[in-house]
Amino acid sequence: MNYPRGYKVQMGLAKYVGRRVLEGLIILFIIMTIIFFLFRATGVSPIDMMAGGARMSVETREALVRQHGLDKPLWTQYFIYIKNLLKGDLGVSLYTLKPVSEIVMEKLPRTLLLFLPATIISYVIGIIVGRRIGWKRGKKIESGVTITALVLGTLPVFWLALLMLYIFSFKLELFPLGGWVNPEVLMEGNTGAIILDVLYHMILPVMTLVIIQSGGALLLMRTSMIETLGEDYIFVAKAKGMPEKVVRDKHAARNAMLPIITSFTISVALSVGGNVLVERIFSWPGLGLEMFYATVSLDYPLAQGCFLIMAALVIVFIILTDVLYAYLDPRISYG
């Protein structure tokens, strides 16, 4: 039976996406298993890490061990974890005794609120500037912008964050020293005032992230643009007498965007985990900081939940990237 070409393309893409989803689930299962056993490979009980763990009575310690299921064999704990996970249960924090899903849902929006705008702004700047300097290759402005981007992109994030705090918060007193909202404003309950105060607290950490991230996005776009300009279809477009802007934006930049999309989608996914250094220096109570404290204190369920969500989102965004490739580059075929 003869099917329309569009139908075959859609079926091919559907099979490809299905295969990639299956591969993603397998990878996620492997990551989940590694994380589970990795935390327990330290040989240190989280009960001993708790406040006053060394001063606990034997009865109290044994009660806590039984309460959290740490008295069971390791493989039994693993199968219980898998069973609960399939039901959507990420477990309970060993320290706060709150459900891990509840903690993640509380911290995740704060991290996204900080890192998502920073990532978008960084890539918008990187794409616009990188496209232009890639097109104007060999000019003095290209050398200046490239060197600046290299310097900014290699700055240690903790050093830049501390420098920004010192200059703009401590010396000039233009921004708060940390936090995500003023407690007094939060207690007043004025929604408009809370939004403005959160945005005010966001400015400095977002500026820090944009300075660091935009350099890498700019250099990637510039390199991709230069490679694309060497393609035959660009010479054909120029030979046809097309306007410079059309050749640059419609032909060169569109295909040069492919590596940028991969980098952007993965950066967005990784932003869910936050940047621990940035969140810690700016006292931003996000998921990255929570994941750090959970790892250090051996809060198994919370740390596993944070890592698992980050890994799942990275896999989802990689699959979405592959689908976007088909839209941006018609030469890509899924059989």
Backbone torsions as a table, in degrees:
resi	resn	phi	psi	omega
1	MET	NA	133.1	-179.1
2	ASN	-89.5	122.5	177.8
3	TYR	-103.5	149.9	175.4
4	PRO	-59.2	150.4	-178.2
5	ARG	-58.1	-41.5	-178.9
6	GLY	-61.5	-36.0	179.2
7	TYR	-65.6	-42.4	179.3
8	LYS	-63.1	-40.3	179.5
9	VAL	-63.5	-44.4	-179.9
10	GLN	-63.3	-42.1	179.3
11	MET	-65.5	-40.0	178.6
12	GLY	-63.4	-41.5	179.3
13	LEU	-67.5	-39.6	179.7
14	ALA	-63.3	-42.5	178.1
15	LYS	-64.6	-40.0	-179.9
16	TYR	-63.4	-47.0	179.9
17	VAL	-61.8	-42.4	178.4
18	GLY	-60.7	-42.1	178.9
19	ARG	-65.8	-41.1	179.7
20	ARG	-67.4	-36.0	177.2
21	VAL	-64.7	-42.8	178.7
22	LEU	-62.6	-44.7	177.4
23	GLU	-61.4	-39.9	179.5
24	GLY	-63.1	-40.5	178.7
25	LEU	-65.0	-38.4	178.5
26	ILE	-65.4	-44.9	179.0
27	ILE	-62.4	-41.3	179.8
28	LEU	-63.5	-39.5	178.0
29	PHE	-63.4	-41.5	179.2
30	ILE	-64.4	-45.4	179.0
31	ILE	-61.1	-44.1	179.9
32	MET	-59.8	-42.3	-179.8
33	THR	-66.4	-44.2	179.2
34	ILE	-61.0	-45.2	-179.6
35	ILE	-61.4	-43.1	-178.2
36	PHE	-58.1	-49.3	-176.5
37	PHE	-78.9	-26.8	-179.1
38	LEU	-64.9	-43.1	-180.0
39	PHE	-64.4	-32.4	-176.8
40	ARG	-89.0	-4.1	-180.0
41	ALA	-77.0	-11.0	-179.1
42	THR	-70.1	-25.6	-179.0
43	GLY	78.2	3.5	-180.0
44	VAL	-102.7	130.7	178.9
45	SER	-79.9	136.6	177.0
46	PRO	-62.9	-22.3	177.7
47	ILE	-63.0	-37.3	179.2
48	ASP	-70.0	-22.0	-179.0
49	MET	-83.6	-15.1	-178.1
50	MET	-68.5	155.8	177.8
51	ALA	-59.8	125.5	179.3
52	GLY	79.6	12.3	-178.1
53	GLY	-58.1	-37.5	-178.4
54	ALA	-70.2	-22.9	-176.7
55	ARG	-99.8	4.1	-179.2
56	MET	-67.9	147.9	171.9
57	SER	-76.0	159.8	-179.4
58	VAL	-60.6	-39.9	-179.3
59	GLU	-63.9	-43.3	179.6
60	THR	-64.5	-43.3	-179.0
61	ARG	-63.7	-44.8	179.7
62	GLU	-64.0	-36.3	178.8
63	ALA	-65.1	-41.0	179.1
64	LEU	-68.0	-39.2	178.7
65	VAL	-61.4	-45.1	178.7
66	ARG	-67.2	-38.8	-178.0
67	GLN	-60.5	-37.9	-177.3
68	HIS	-97.8	8.1	175.6
69	GLY	72.0	17.9	-177.7
70	LEU	-81.6	-4.1	178.7
71	ASP	-86.1	-11.0	-178.1
72	LYS	-82.9	156.3	176.3
73	PRO	-57.6	153.2	-174.5
74	LEU	-58.0	-43.4	-178.5
75	TRP	-68.7	-31.8	175.9
76	THR	-65.7	-42.6	175.9
77	GLN	-60.1	-39.0	-178.9
78	TYR	-64.8	-46.8	-179.0
79	PHE	-67.3	-35.7	175.3
80	ILE	-63.5	-40.8	178.6
81	TYR	-62.1	-45.2	179.0
82	ILE	-62.5	-44.5	-179.5
83	LYS	-60.7	-45.8	178.9
84	ASN	-65.7	-37.2	-178.6
85	LEU	-64.7	-39.4	178.5
86	LEU	-64.7	-22.3	177.0
87	LYS	-92.5	3.4	179.6
88	GLY	84.2	13.0	-179.2
89	ASP	-98.2	111.8	-179.9
90	LEU	-86.6	-1.3	178.5
91	GLY	99.2	-172.0	-178.0
92	VAL	-124.8	137.2	177.9
93	SER	-60.0	136.4	-178.7
94	LEU	-70.3	-21.2	-173.9
95	TYR	-102.1	-48.6	-177.6
96	THR	-89.4	-15.8	-177.1
97	LEU	61.8	19.3	175.5
98	LYS	-94.0	149.2	176.3
99	PRO	-58.4	138.0	-179.0
100	VAL	-60.3	-39.5	-179.6
101	SER	-61.2	-36.0	178.9
102	GLU	-67.7	-41.5	178.8
103	ILE	-65.4	-43.5	-179.5
104	VAL	-63.2	-43.0	-179.6
105	MET	-67.5	-23.7	176.8
106	GLU	-79.1	-40.3	-174.8
107	LYS	-87.3	-32.3	-175.1
108	LEU	-58.7	-47.3	179.8
109	PRO	-59.2	-34.2	-180.0
110	ARG	-67.7	-40.0	178.4
111	THR	-67.1	-45.2	178.4
112	LEU	-62.0	-38.3	-179.9
113	LEU	-60.7	-31.7	-178.4
114	LEU	-89.8	-48.1	-169.5
115	PHE	-88.0	-28.9	-179.5
116	LEU	-66.0	-50.5	176.2
117	PRO	-60.3	-38.3	179.9
118	ALA	-63.2	-41.9	-179.6
119	THR	-67.5	-43.7	179.7
120	ILE	-62.6	-47.5	179.9
121	ILE	-61.1	-42.2	-179.0
122	SER	-60.4	-44.7	-176.8
123	TYR	-76.1	-31.6	174.8
124	VAL	-62.9	-46.9	177.5
125	ILE	-62.1	-45.7	-178.5
126	GLY	-61.9	-41.5	-178.9
127	ILE	-68.1	-46.9	-177.1
128	ILE	-64.4	-50.1	-177.6
129	VAL	-72.0	-42.7	-179.7
130	GLY	-62.9	-36.6	177.6
131	ARG	-63.2	-41.6	-176.7
132	ARG	-72.2	-44.1	-178.0
133	ILE	-74.5	-26.5	174.5
134	GLY	-67.5	-35.3	178.1
135	TRP	-73.2	-35.2	-178.7
136	LYS	-95.5	42.8	-175.6
137	ARG	-61.3	138.5	177.9
138	GLY	95.2	-10.5	-179.9
139	LYS	-83.4	160.8	-178.8
140	LYS	-62.7	-35.8	-178.8
141	ILE	-62.8	-32.2	179.6
142	GLU	-65.2	-44.1	179.9
143	SER	-62.8	-44.4	-179.2
144	GLY	-62.9	-47.0	-179.0
145	VAL	-67.0	-39.7	-179.2
146	THR	-63.9	-45.3	179.1
147	ILE	-63.4	-42.5	178.5
148	THR	-61.3	-43.6	179.7
149	ALA	-64.7	-38.8	178.3
150	LEU	-62.6	-43.9	-179.5
151	VAL	-64.5	-49.0	-177.7
152	LEU	-65.3	-38.5	-177.9
153	GLY	-70.5	-19.3	-178.8
154	THR	-103.9	3.6	177.9
155	LEU	-66.8	136.1	174.2
156	PRO	-63.2	127.6	-173.9
157	VAL	-63.2	-36.1	-179.5
158	PHE	-67.9	-36.2	179.7
159	TRP	-67.0	-45.6	-179.9
160	LEU	-65.0	-40.9	179.7
161	ALA	-61.8	-44.3	178.7
162	LEU	-66.2	-38.0	178.6
163	LEU	-64.7	-43.1	179.0
164	MET	-63.0	-41.9	178.3
165	LEU	-63.5	-43.6	-177.8
166	TYR	-63.2	-45.0	-175.7
167	ILE	-74.8	-54.6	-169.3
168	PHE	-87.4	-23.8	-179.2
169	SER	-102.6	-49.0	-175.7
170	PHE	-79.3	-48.1	-176.1
171	LYS	-81.5	-55.8	-175.8
172	LEU	-85.4	-19.0	178.8
173	GLU	56.1	38.8	179.6
174	LEU	-87.9	-28.5	-176.7
175	PHE	-132.4	158.9	179.0
176	PRO	-66.8	156.4	-178.4
177	LEU	-75.1	-15.6	179.3
178	GLY	171.9	-176.8	-178.4
179	GLY	89.4	175.0	-179.6
180	TRP	-118.5	-14.4	176.1
181	VAL	-164.1	146.9	177.6
182	ASN	-72.1	124.2	-178.6
183	PRO	-56.0	-34.8	179.9
184	GLU	-66.3	-41.2	178.0
185	VAL	-65.1	-39.6	-179.4
186	LEU	-64.7	-38.9	-179.5
187	MET	-69.7	-29.0	179.2
188	GLU	-66.8	-28.8	175.0
189	GLY	78.6	10.7	177.3
190	ASN	-79.8	110.0	-174.0
191	THR	-58.4	-45.8	-179.4
192	GLY	-61.5	-42.9	180.0
193	ALA	-66.8	-37.3	179.0
194	ILE	-64.6	-44.9	-179.9
195	ILE	-60.5	-46.3	-179.8
196	LEU	-63.2	-39.3	-178.9
197	ASP	-68.8	-38.4	177.2
198	VAL	-64.0	-43.6	178.2
199	LEU	-62.0	-37.9	178.6
200	TYR	-63.3	-41.9	178.6
201	HIS	-71.1	-23.7	-177.8
202	MET	-76.9	-26.3	-169.2
203	ILE	-54.4	-51.7	-174.8
204	LEU	-66.6	-49.2	177.8
205	PRO	-64.4	-35.3	177.8
206	VAL	-65.8	-42.3	176.9
207	MET	-58.7	-42.6	179.5
208	THR	-61.8	-46.1	-179.5
209	LEU	-66.1	-39.4	179.9
210	VAL	-64.2	-42.2	179.2
211	ILE	-60.4	-42.3	-178.7
212	ILE	-72.1	-46.2	-171.2
213	GLN	-80.5	-33.6	-174.2
214	SER	-65.1	-30.6	179.0
215	GLY	-61.6	-46.2	179.4
216	GLY	-65.7	-40.6	178.2
217	ALA	-64.5	-39.7	179.5
218	LEU	-63.1	-47.4	-178.6
219	LEU	-65.4	-38.2	178.9
220	LEU	-65.3	-43.0	178.9
221	MET	-66.2	-40.2	179.2
222	ARG	-61.7	-48.0	-179.2
223	THR	-62.3	-44.5	179.6
224	SER	-64.2	-38.7	179.3
225	MET	-64.5	-42.8	-179.4
226	ILE	-63.9	-41.7	178.4
227	GLU	-64.3	-39.6	-179.0
228	THR	-67.3	-35.5	-178.6
229	LEU	-64.7	-16.2	178.3
230	GLY	-88.9	-0.9	-179.8
231	GLU	-75.1	153.1	-176.7
232	ASP	-62.9	-38.1	-175.2
233	TYR	-66.7	-23.2	176.0
234	ILE	-70.9	-42.1	177.4
235	PHE	-64.5	-36.9	178.5
236	VAL	-65.6	-43.5	179.7
237	ALA	-61.9	-41.0	177.7
238	LYS	-66.8	-39.1	-179.1
239	ALA	-65.7	-27.9	178.5
240	LYS	-76.9	-4.6	177.9
241	GLY	81.4	22.5	179.0
242	MET	-67.3	147.1	177.9
243	PRO	-57.9	148.2	-177.4
244	GLU	-56.6	-42.1	-178.3
245	LYS	-64.4	-37.5	-179.7
246	VAL	-67.2	-44.6	179.7
247	VAL	-62.8	-42.6	-177.3
248	ARG	-68.9	-48.9	-171.9
249	ASP	-86.9	-39.9	-174.8
250	LYS	-85.7	-32.1	-175.6
251	HIS	-105.5	-55.9	-174.9
252	ALA	-74.0	-53.3	-173.3
253	ALA	-64.0	-36.7	-177.5
254	ARG	-61.7	-44.8	179.9
255	ASN	-76.7	-27.6	177.3
256	ALA	-70.6	-14.3	-177.7
257	MET	-75.4	-15.9	-174.6
258	LEU	-56.9	-51.2	177.7
259	PRO	-65.7	-30.5	179.9
260	ILE	-64.9	-40.6	-179.2
261	ILE	-63.5	-42.0	177.1
262	THR	-59.5	-49.0	-179.4
263	SER	-62.5	-41.8	-177.9
264	PHE	-65.8	-47.7	-177.0
265	THR	-63.7	-40.3	178.1
266	ILE	-68.0	-37.7	178.2
267	SER	-63.5	-39.9	178.0
268	VAL	-64.2	-43.3	179.4
269	ALA	-63.6	-44.2	-179.7
270	LEU	-68.0	-23.6	-180.0
271	SER	-65.8	-19.4	177.0
272	VAL	-61.9	-37.3	176.8
273	GLY	-75.0	-11.7	178.5
274	GLY	69.5	179.1	173.6
275	ASN	-113.6	109.1	-172.8
276	VAL	-56.9	-42.0	-178.2
277	LEU	-63.3	-44.9	-179.5
278	VAL	-64.7	-46.0	-179.3
279	GLU	-64.5	-35.1	-178.5
280	ARG	-74.6	-44.6	-178.3
281	ILE	-64.9	-40.3	-179.4
282	PHE	-92.4	7.8	179.4
283	SER	52.3	43.3	-179.4
284	TRP	-92.4	112.5	-173.0
285	PRO	-77.8	72.2	-178.2
286	GLY	-107.1	-170.7	-176.3
287	LEU	-70.7	-34.6	179.9
288	GLY	-61.6	-45.0	179.3
289	LEU	-66.2	-39.8	178.6
290	GLU	-63.8	-40.4	179.4
291	MET	-65.0	-38.3	178.4
292	PHE	-62.9	-50.5	-179.0
293	TYR	-64.0	-37.3	179.4
294	ALA	-65.8	-38.2	179.2
295	THR	-68.2	-45.8	-178.7
296	VAL	-63.5	-39.1	-177.0
297	SER	-89.8	4.1	-179.6
298	LEU	58.3	38.5	173.6
299	ASP	-81.2	82.6	-172.1
300	TYR	-48.9	-55.8	-175.1
301	PRO	-60.2	-42.5	-177.8
302	LEU	-68.7	-45.1	179.6
303	ALA	-63.5	-43.3	178.6
304	GLN	-61.6	-43.2	-179.9
305	GLY	-62.2	-42.7	-179.9
306	CYS	-64.6	-48.0	-179.4
307	PHE	-64.3	-38.9	-177.9
308	LEU	-65.1	-42.7	179.5
309	ILE	-65.1	-41.8	178.9
310	MET	-63.4	-43.9	179.4
311	ALA	-63.7	-41.6	-179.9
312	ALA	-62.2	-42.2	-179.0
313	LEU	-69.1	-35.9	176.1
314	VAL	-61.6	-44.6	179.7
315	ILE	-63.7	-43.5	179.3
316	VAL	-61.0	-44.1	-178.3
317	PHE	-69.6	-31.3	176.3
318	ILE	-65.9	-41.4	177.3
319	ILE	-63.7	-43.3	177.6
320	LEU	-61.6	-34.7	178.3
321	THR	-62.8	-42.9	179.6
322	ASP	-62.1	-38.3	178.8
323	VAL	-68.4	-39.8	178.4
324	LEU	-64.3	-32.1	177.7
325	TYR	-57.3	-40.9	-178.9
326	ALA	-62.7	-34.8	179.8
327	TYR	-72.8	-40.4	-174.6
328	LEU	-83.0	-27.8	-178.2
329	ASP	-128.1	99.9	-178.4
330	PRO	-63.3	-15.4	-179.3
331	ARG	-70.6	-20.1	-178.7
332	ILE	-76.5	130.1	-178.2
333	SER	-124.1	139.3	178.4
334	TYR	-113.1	112.9	-178.7
335	GLY	-97.2	NA	NA
